[in-house]
Amino acid sequence: MIHIPILRRGKPYKSVDTNQAIHYRTRETIAEISQANVGLIRRDLLRQAEMHAILQGFSTRELIGLAKKAAKHFAEDELPLGDSMQTPEDIVKQVSGTTGSPNVMVRRNMEKVRGVLDSMETVLAGLTRLPDLDMLDRGYGDIAGRALSFFPRGNSMGVILPSNSPGVHSLWAPAIALKTPLILKPGSSEPWTPYRIVQAYIKAGVPAEVFGYYPADHAGGGEILRQTGRGMLFGDVGAAKAWAGDPRIEIHGPGYSKIVLADEGAKNWEKYLDLMADSISQNSGRSCVNCSSIWTTANAKEIAAALAERFAKIAPRAEDDPEAAVAPFASPDVARRISAVIDQDLDGAVDLVAEVRGTPRIAGRDGCTYVLPSVVQVNKEHPLANREFLFPFASVVQVEASDLPDCLGPTLVCTAITGDKALQRRLLQNNHIGRLNLGPISTMKISWDQPHEGNLFDHLYARRAFQSVLESVA
């Protein structure tokens, strides 16, 4: 039996209290996971200043080099997993086994993590916008004759992680290169990837003491967010709302990402059908950057029908099938609840995919429960017009160009395909859009030299007014 320990300043610790990682299909226990209680977490976090001081002994260039080494270890090497060892193929099967994600999706997400570690210099350049990353070591610098200085907002960053997809771990991984220790609470169904990232960093030469790994309950997660200087939370609407008023916490909740088609974009929608389908269905619809609605100024009925025909061909496949396009739910009850919510809110609309397919949205295979893709065509006031679910779901909404972008609401990613210059200006000025793609760019396409749902550098560092008449500063 694999045992996944707590990591207390990088050192494995086996707790009396344990939880089990369960295979989504066989319901067998894959691993036993030590659980950290609130008292242990609180006691360990008294030493955050020591952890922070350790990373200050490295230059940014050194940490970028170690991240590059960690990328190779993460992708290619056998690494410690408690008292056992884990190969790259092991983690693919383990993540797939506890989350339900097909192997092909797990590998794709693991590559995303590897890519961020390997491209750390580009990532930091994009986050900081500094012409010289050595400024991060000095804490001050000069850009075009203007002095600037910055300082860390806290001694560590606590991260409350999800269980749905390994790709999200690429968002917190740059913290080490930004000289910020990490206090991680893994998701109950996905303890594997954050543990492996930590081990890859340690093997690369980052001191183990700058990492904390605390599988815990909600109370433990809350303690981490309260006690660390900065925090990052991945969660649903309820979790996001609970911490929304705390400026120390960067919240990653539902994305409500969208594609907008206007004028020529709406007229020539068939050219963009592949883009729309990919944005909706990639990673089985489980990413915050998956498109959850199409907003078009014309041809909504035709777009919805074409997407329905495309998605009706998607069926459950074996977890090791390279063509697998939809993931089962580890909990059948969750799948049924999601489907029931959609049925309850249809309010006269029709699930066009189910209509084409001629079978229910809920499907089974090998004892597993799937929610098959859904497409609805609705107006902008409909309850399903701006919703997001953990499977390939999209609404298609026809609106007037003058309604855009105000009708969109909060939007993590907006891909706008339009030649309307006035609409482009309105989109650029809209403060509810986090990432704007002008032109036919998938909502799933992430450029790591651009901030994603907040800027990690600005989250971890504050800028100060700075003047100096000294020839040099220590």
C-alpha positions in Angstrom: 0.0 0.0 0.0 1.4 3.4 -1.0 1.5 5.9 1.9 1.6 9.6 1.1 3.0 11.5 4.1 2.7 15.1 5.3 5.8 17.1 4.4 6.8 19.3 7.3 9.4 21.7 6.0 10.1 19.0 3.4 10.5 16.1 5.8 8.0 13.2 5.6 5.7 12.8 8.6 3.3 9.9 9.1 0.1 10.9 10.9 -2.1 8.7 13.0 -5.1 10.2 11.1 -5.3 9.0 7.5 -7.6 9.3 4.5 -7.8 7.0 1.5 -7.4 7.7 -2.2 -10.0 5.6 -3.9 -10.0 4.3 -7.5 -13.0 5.9 -9.3 -13.9 2.6 -11.0 -12.9 -0.3 -8.8 -13.5 1.6 -5.5 -10.3 0.0 -4.3 -7.9 2.0 -2.0 -4.9 3.1 -4.1 -3.1 5.0 -1.3 -3.3 6.0 2.3 -2.8 9.7 3.0 -1.6 11.2 6.3 -3.9 14.0 7.5 -2.6 17.1 9.2 -4.7 18.6 12.0 -5.1 22.3 12.7 -2.7 22.3 15.6 0.1 20.7 13.6 -0.3 23.2 10.8 -0.4 26.2 13.2 2.7 25.0 14.9 4.7 24.5 11.7 3.7 27.8 10.3 5.4 29.6 13.1 8.6 29.1 11.2 7.6 30.8 7.9 10.2 33.5 8.4 13.0 30.9 8.5 11.6 29.2 5.3 11.6 32.6 3.6 15.1 33.4 4.6 16.4 30.2 3.0 15.2 31.2 -0.5 16.7 34.7 -0.1 20.0 33.0 -0.3 19.5 32.1 -3.9 19.6 34.4 -6.9 16.6 34.5 -9.2 18.8 33.1 -12.0 19.8 30.2 -9.8 16.2 29.4 -9.0 15.3 29.6 -12.7 18.0 27.1 -13.4 16.7 24.8 -10.7 13.2 25.0 -12.1 14.5 23.9 -15.5 16.2 20.9 -13.8 12.9 20.2 -11.9 11.0 20.2 -15.2 13.2 17.3 -16.4 13.0 15.4 -13.1 9.2 15.9 -13.1 8.7 14.6 -16.6 11.3 11.9 -16.8 12.6 10.6 -13.5 11.6 8.1 -10.8 10.9 10.3 -7.7 10.0 9.6 -4.1 6.4 9.0 -3.1 6.4 8.4 0.6 8.4 5.2 1.2 8.1 4.1 -2.4 9.2 5.5 -5.8 7.0 6.9 -8.6 7.7 6.7 -12.3 6.2 9.1 -14.8 3.9 6.3 -16.0 2.9 5.6 -12.4 1.6 9.1 -11.8 -0.4 9.0 -15.0 -2.2 5.9 -13.8 -2.6 7.2 -10.3 -4.0 10.6 -11.3 -6.3 8.9 -13.7 -7.3 6.3 -11.1 -8.5 8.8 -8.5 -9.8 11.6 -10.7 -11.3 9.7 -13.6 -9.4 11.7 -16.2 -8.4 9.5 -19.1 -4.6 8.9 -19.4 -4.4 11.1 -22.5 -5.8 14.1 -20.6 -3.5 13.5 -17.6 -0.4 13.4 -19.9 -1.5 16.6 -21.6 -1.8 18.4 -18.2 1.5 16.9 -16.9 3.1 18.4 -20.0 1.6 21.8 -19.1 3.3 21.6 -15.7 6.6 20.6 -17.2 6.4 23.4 -19.8 6.0 26.1 -17.1 8.9 24.8 -15.0 11.1 24.5 -18.1 10.1 28.0 -19.3 10.4 29.8 -16.0 12.5 32.7 -17.3 9.8 33.5 -19.9 7.1 33.1 -17.2 8.8 35.5 -14.8 9.5 38.0 -17.5 5.8 38.0 -18.4 4.6 38.3 -14.8 7.1 41.0 -13.7 7.6 42.9 -16.9 11.1 43.7 -15.7 13.8 44.1 -18.4 16.3 42.6 -16.0 15.3 39.8 -13.7 18.3 40.6 -11.5 16.1 43.4 -10.1 14.3 40.7 -8.2 17.4 40.0 -6.2 18.2 43.7 -5.5 14.6 44.7 -4.8 15.0 47.8 -6.8 15.9 48.9 -10.3 15.4 51.5 -13.1 13.1 51.3 -16.1 13.5 54.0 -18.7 14.9 56.4 -16.1 12.3 55.7 -13.5 13.2 54.1 -10.2 11.1 51.4 -8.8 11.3 49.1 -5.8 9.3 46.2 -4.4 9.1 44.0 -1.4 7.5 40.6 -0.5 3.9 40.8 0.9 4.4 37.8 3.1 6.8 35.0 4.1 5.0 32.2 2.3 2.0 31.4 0.1 -0.6 28.9 1.1 -2.4 27.1 -1.7 -5.7 25.2 -1.4 -5.7 22.9 -4.4 -8.5 21.2 -6.3 -9.0 17.6 -7.4 -10.3 18.0 -10.9 -7.2 18.6 -13.1 -3.4 18.5 -12.7 -3.0 21.5 -15.1 -3.8 24.0 -12.4 -0.6 23.3 -10.5 1.3 25.2 -13.2 -0.2 28.4 -11.7 1.5 28.2 -8.3 4.8 26.5 -9.3 6.5 29.8 -10.2 6.3 30.9 -6.6 9.7 29.2 -5.8 11.5 31.2 -8.5 9.9 34.3 -6.9 11.6 33.3 -3.6 8.3 32.4 -1.9 8.0 29.2 0.2 4.9 27.0 -0.5 2.4 25.6 1.9 0.2 23.2 0.0 -3.1 21.5 0.8 -3.7 19.0 -2.0 -7.2 18.0 -3.2 -8.4 14.8 -1.7 -8.6 13.0 -5.1 -5.4 14.5 -6.5 -2.6 14.4 -4.0 -0.2 13.1 -6.6 0.9 16.0 -8.8 1.7 18.6 -6.1 3.8 16.0 -4.2 5.7 15.2 -7.4 6.4 18.8 -8.2 7.8 19.3 -4.7 10.0 16.2 -5.1 11.2 17.4 -8.5 12.2 20.7 -7.0 14.0 19.1 -4.1 15.9 16.7 -6.5 16.9 19.8 -8.6 18.5 21.4 -5.5 15.8 23.6 -3.9 16.1 23.1 -0.2 13.3 20.8 1.1 12.7 23.2 4.1 10.8 25.7 1.9 8.0 23.2 1.2 5.0 22.3 3.3 2.5 19.6 2.1 -0.5 19.2 4.4 -3.4 16.9 3.3 -6.2 18.2 5.6 -9.9 18.8 6.0 -11.6 22.2 5.4 -10.5 23.4 8.8 -6.9 22.7 8.0 -7.2 24.5 4.7 -8.8 27.5 6.4 -5.9 27.6 8.9 -3.4 27.6 6.0 -5.1 30.6 4.4 -5.3 32.5 7.7 -1.7 31.9 8.8 0.2 32.4 5.5 1.1 35.9 4.3 -0.5 35.3 0.9 -2.9 32.6 -0.3 -4.3 31.0 -3.4 -7.6 29.2 -3.4 -9.1 26.9 -6.1 -12.7 26.1 -5.4 -16.4 26.3 -6.3 -18.7 29.3 -6.0 -19.3 28.7 -2.3 -15.6 28.4 -1.4 -14.7 31.5 -3.5 -17.5 33.5 -1.8 -16.2 32.7 1.7 -12.8 34.3 1.0 -13.8 36.9 -1.6 -13.4 39.8 0.9 -9.8 38.9 1.9 -7.3 40.7 -0.4 -4.5 38.3 0.7 -6.2 35.5 -1.1 -6.1 35.0 -4.9 -9.3 33.1 -5.8 -9.5 30.7 -8.7 -13.2 29.8 -9.1 -15.4 29.2 -12.1 -14.2 30.8 -15.2 -17.3 31.5 -17.3 -15.1 31.7 -20.3 -16.8 32.7 -23.6 -16.5 33.0 -27.3 -18.1 36.1 -29.0 -19.0 36.1 -32.7 -20.0 39.4 -34.3 -20.5 40.7 -37.8 -18.2 38.7 -40.1 -17.4 36.3 -37.3 -21.1 35.4 -36.9 -21.7 35.3 -40.6 -18.8 32.9 -41.2 -19.3 30.8 -38.1 -18.6 27.5 -39.9 -14.9 28.5 -40.2 -14.7 28.6 -36.4 -16.7 25.5 -35.5 -13.5 23.4 -34.7 -12.3 26.3 -32.5 -15.6 26.4 -30.6 -15.8 22.7 -30.2 -12.2 22.4 -29.0 -12.7 25.3 -26.5 -15.8 23.6 -25.0 -14.7 20.0 -24.9 -10.9 19.9 -24.3 -9.9 18.4 -21.0 -13.4 17.1 -20.7 -14.7 20.6 -19.9 -13.0 20.6 -16.5 -10.8 23.7 -16.9 -11.8 27.3 -15.9 -10.6 28.3 -19.4 -13.1 25.9 -21.2 -15.7 27.9 -23.1 -19.1 27.6 -21.4 -21.1 29.8 -23.7 -21.1 31.2 -27.3 -22.5 34.7 -27.7 -23.3 35.5 -31.3 -25.0 38.3 -33.2 -26.4 35.9 -35.8 -27.0 32.2 -36.6 -27.3 30.9 -33.0 -29.7 28.1 -34.1 -27.3 26.9 -36.8 -24.2 27.1 -34.5 -26.0 25.2 -31.7 -27.2 22.5 -34.1 -23.7 22.0 -35.6 -22.1 21.7 -32.1 -24.8 19.2 -31.1 -24.0 17.1 -34.2 -20.3 17.2 -33.3 -20.7 16.4 -29.6 -23.3 13.6 -30.2 -20.4 11.5 -31.5 -18.5 11.6 -28.2 -19.0 8.5 -26.1 -17.4 7.0 -23.0 -14.1 5.1 -23.7 -11.6 3.2 -21.7 -9.2 5.3 -19.6 -6.2 4.2 -21.6 -7.9 4.9 -25.0 -6.0 7.7 -26.7 -9.2 8.9 -28.3 -11.0 9.4 -24.9 -12.7 12.8 -24.9 -14.9 12.7 -21.8 -14.0 11.8 -18.3 -16.2 9.9 -15.8 -17.0 11.3 -12.4 -15.3 9.7 -9.4 -18.6 10.2 -7.6 -21.8 9.0 -9.5 -23.9 11.1 -7.2 -22.1 14.3 -8.3 -22.7 13.4 -11.9 -26.4 12.9 -11.3 -26.8 16.1 -9.4 -25.1 18.1 -12.1 -27.4 16.6 -14.7 -30.4 17.2 -12.5 -29.5 20.9 -12.1 -29.4 21.3 -15.9 -32.8 19.5 -16.4 -34.3 21.7 -13.7 -33.1 24.9 -15.3 -33.9 24.0 -19.0 -37.1 26.0 -18.7 -38.3 25.4 -22.2 -34.9 24.9 -23.8 -33.7 21.6 -25.2 -30.5 19.7 -24.7 -29.7 19.5 -28.4 -26.9 16.9 -28.0 -29.2 14.5 -26.1 -31.9 15.1 -28.8 -29.4 14.2 -31.6 -28.0 11.3 -29.7 -31.3 9.9 -28.7 -30.0 8.8 -25.3 -29.9 10.4 -21.8 -27.1 12.8 -20.8 -26.0 10.3 -18.0 -24.2 7.3 -19.4 -22.3 4.4 -17.9 -19.4 2.2 -18.9 -17.5 -0.4 -17.0 -19.2 0.6 -13.8 -18.4 4.3 -14.3 -20.8 7.3 -14.6 -20.4 9.9 -17.3 -22.1 13.2 -18.1 -22.1 13.5 -21.9 -21.7 16.8 -23.6 -24.7 19.2 -23.7 -25.5 22.2 -25.8 -28.5 24.5 -25.3 -29.7 27.5 -27.4 -31.2 30.2 -25.1 -31.7 33.9 -24.8 -29.5 36.1 -22.6 -32.0 36.1 -19.7 -32.2 32.3 -19.5 -30.8 30.6 -16.3 -28.5 28.5 -18.4 -27.1 31.4 -20.5 -24.1 32.0 -18.2 -23.4 28.7 -16.4 -20.4 26.5 -16.0 -20.3 22.7 -15.2 -17.5 20.2 -14.9 -18.1 18.5 -18.2 -18.4 19.8 -21.8 -21.4 22.1 -21.6 -22.2 25.2 -23.6 -25.0 27.6 -24.2 -25.4 29.4 -27.5 -26.9 32.9 -27.0 -27.9 35.3 -29.8 -27.6 39.0 -28.8 -27.5 42.4 -30.5 -24.0 43.8 -31.1 -25.0 46.8 -28.9 -25.5 44.4 -25.9 -21.8 43.4 -26.1 -19.9 43.1 -23.9 -22.1 44.3 -21.0 -24.3 41.2 -21.3 -21.4 38.8 -20.8 -20.9 39.3 -17.0 -17.7 38.1 -15.3 -15.5 36.3 -17.8 -12.1 34.7 -17.3 -11.3 34.3 -21.0 -13.1 36.0 -23.9 -12.3 35.0 -27.4 -13.8 37.7 -29.7 -14.0 37.0 -33.4 -15.1 40.3 -34.9 -13.9 43.1 -37.2 -16.1 45.6 -35.4 -13.5 48.2 -34.2 -16.1 49.8 -31.8 -16.8 46.4 -30.2 -13.1 45.7 -30.0 -12.6 48.9 -28.0 -15.5 48.1 -25.7 -14.1 44.7 -25.0 -10.6 46.2 -24.3 -12.2 48.7 -21.8 -14.4 46.1 -20.1 -13.2 45.4 -16.5 -15.0 42.0 -16.2 -12.8 40.2 -18.8 -9.6 38.7 -17.3 -8.0 37.5 -20.6 -9.0 38.8 -24.0 -8.2 37.0 -27.2 -8.9 39.1 -30.3 -9.3 36.8 -33.3 -9.7 33.0 -33.6 -7.7 31.8 -30.6 -9.0 28.9 -28.5 -10.0 29.9 -24.9 -7.8 26.9 -23.9 -4.7 28.4 -25.4 -2.6 29.8 -22.5 0.4 32.0 -23.0 2.6 31.7 -19.9 4.3 35.0 -20.4 0.9 36.6 -19.6 -0.8 36.8 -16.2 -3.6 34.3 -15.7 -6.5 35.2 -13.4 -4.4 37.6 -11.4 -0.7 38.3 -11.6 1.3 36.0 -9.3 4.2 38.6 -9.0 1.8 41.4 -8.0 0.1 39.0 -5.6 3.4 38.1 -3.9 5.1 41.5 -4.1 4.1 45.1 -3.5 5.7 48.2 -5.1 7.0 51.0 -3.0 8.1 54.6 -3.8 11.9 54.7 -4.0 14.5 57.4 -4.3 18.3 57.1 -3.6 21.3 59.4 -3.9 23.7 56.6 -2.9 26.1 55.3 -5.4 25.2 51.7 -4.6 22.7 50.0 -2.4 23.5 46.8 -0.4 
